Amino acid sequence: MPTESRHFHVSSTRNRQSIARYGLDWTRMGAAPGIAGSRRPEVEGIFVCRDEGDVGFFLHLNNTGGPVDVWAVDGIDEAALLDNGNGFPYLPDRVPAARVRRV
C-alpha cells in the first residue's frame, strides 16, 4: 500500500497565479527562473521538500531574483519520488491545483 504524505514546493511569487489555477506543472515554467536559477526545467517533474528543513534550504538558496511562496502539496506517494542525482526528490508528474495550497 502506498504511503501518501504532505510535501512542500518552493516557487517564485511570479508563479502564484499559474500554480493556483493549473497546479504544479513543469511545462508551464517560464514566468520566473527555478529556485536554483535555472531557466528551464531540470527534470520532467516537480521538486518537493519532505520537511521544513528542506524548505529552509531552498528559501536560503533562492535564485529567483525575488520573493518566493511555499506550497503544501498533499497526497504525494513516497514510492513515486525520484532522485535527480543530487539528493533532491522530485515527482515525475504534474500536481493538480486541488492538491496544492500556499502556506
C-alpha positions in Angstrom: 0.0 0.0 0.0 1.5 3.4 -1.0 2.4 5.8 1.7 1.0 9.3 0.9 2.1 12.4 2.7 2.3 16.1 2.6 5.4 17.7 0.9 6.2 21.3 0.0 7.3 23.1 -3.1 9.1 26.5 -3.2 8.5 28.8 -6.2 8.7 32.4 -7.1 5.7 34.6 -6.3 5.5 35.4 -10.0 4.2 31.8 -10.5 1.5 32.2 -7.9 -1.5 32.7 -10.3 -0.4 29.9 -12.6 0.1 27.5 -9.7 -3.3 28.5 -8.1 -5.0 27.9 -11.5 -3.1 24.9 -13.0 -1.3 23.4 -10.1 2.4 22.4 -10.3 3.4 21.7 -13.9 7.0 22.0 -15.2 5.8 22.5 -18.8 4.4 25.9 -17.6 7.7 27.1 -16.3 8.7 30.5 -17.7 7.4 33.4 -15.6 10.4 33.1 -13.3 13.6 31.0 -13.0 13.6 27.9 -10.9 14.6 28.2 -7.3 18.2 27.2 -8.2 18.2 29.8 -11.0 17.5 27.5 -14.0 15.6 29.0 -16.9 14.2 25.6 -18.0 13.0 22.6 -16.1 15.9 20.5 -14.7 13.7 17.4 -14.8 10.3 16.4 -16.2 8.7 16.7 -12.8 8.1 18.8 -9.7 10.8 19.1 -7.0 9.4 18.7 -3.5 10.6 19.1 0.0 9.9 16.5 2.6 10.1 18.8 5.7 10.7 22.3 6.9 14.4 21.8 7.0 14.4 21.2 3.2 12.1 24.2 2.7 14.6 26.3 4.7 17.4 25.1 2.4 15.5 26.2 -0.7 14.5 29.5 0.8 18.1 30.2 1.5 19.2 29.1 -2.0 16.5 31.3 -3.7 18.0 32.3 -7.1 14.7 33.6 -8.5 15.5 37.3 -8.1 12.7 38.0 -5.8 10.2 36.7 -3.1 9.0 33.1 -3.1 6.0 31.2 -2.0 5.9 27.9 -0.2 3.1 25.5 -1.3 1.9 22.5 0.6 1.4 19.5 -1.7 -0.9 16.8 -0.4 -1.2 13.2 -1.5 2.4 12.6 -2.7 3.1 8.8 -3.0 6.5 8.4 -1.4 7.3 5.5 -3.7 6.8 7.7 -6.8 9.5 10.1 -5.8 12.7 10.0 -7.8 16.2 11.5 -7.1 17.7 13.9 -9.7 21.2 12.6 -8.8 21.8 15.4 -6.2 19.7 14.1 -3.4 16.7 16.3 -4.2 13.4 14.4 -4.6 11.0 15.1 -7.4 7.7 13.8 -8.5 7.7 12.8 -12.2 4.2 14.0 -12.7 2.0 17.2 -12.6 0.1 18.1 -9.4 -3.4 19.4 -9.9 -4.3 22.7 -8.3 -6.8 20.9 -5.9 -3.8 19.3 -4.2 -1.7 22.4 -3.5 -2.2 25.4 -1.2 0.0 28.3 -0.4 1.3 28.2 3.2 
